Structure formats: structure tokens, C-alpha cells
Amino acid sequence: MFTLADLIMIPVIVRMEDIGLAYIWNCAPRMADWFARAKARPSFAQAFYPGARVVPSSFSIWASEGLGIGSEISSGVPPIPRSE
């Protein structure tokens, strides 16, 4: 079943993936499976079309334009241990 909670969380998880935090759910196979199913939905491709997602190369551009996002992303996110 696809619920309102899924609709709320998908953009959050997409952004986490965009900024390189997808490894957080490496040790959570059910989370990874849920996200894979969400990405397989036709509506996902419509909502997150090519060019709509944040790419890490954008961070340095934003920082150079004084938007402050690049430094916050690179230094403001506490490290999370990666599971091997």
C-alpha cells in the first residue's frame, strides 16, 4: 500500500541520496527495498525528472554565488559511520 507517509518521505530520502547520504540505509534492507519500489513507480519519474535533482557539483556553484549551501553541506553534516 502506498500512503501519505510515503509521499511525505520520498522527497526527503531523494534529497538525502542527492547529497551523498544514501549509505545511511545500507544496513537497512527494508528501507532500501522501499526506496527501490518508490523509484520504480511511474510517478517518481514524473516528479524527479532529469535535471530536477540536486547534484553534488551544484554545491560549489551555490557557495561561490554566496548562497552558503556548499559549505553547510560539506562541513555541517555530522559524519555517520558507514557499515562495511
Buried (B, 14 or more C-beta within 10 A) or exposed (E): EEEEEBEEBBEEBBEBBBBEBBEBBEEEEEBEEBBEEBBEEEEBEEEBEEEEEBEEEBBBEBBEEEEEBBEEBBEEEEEEEEEE
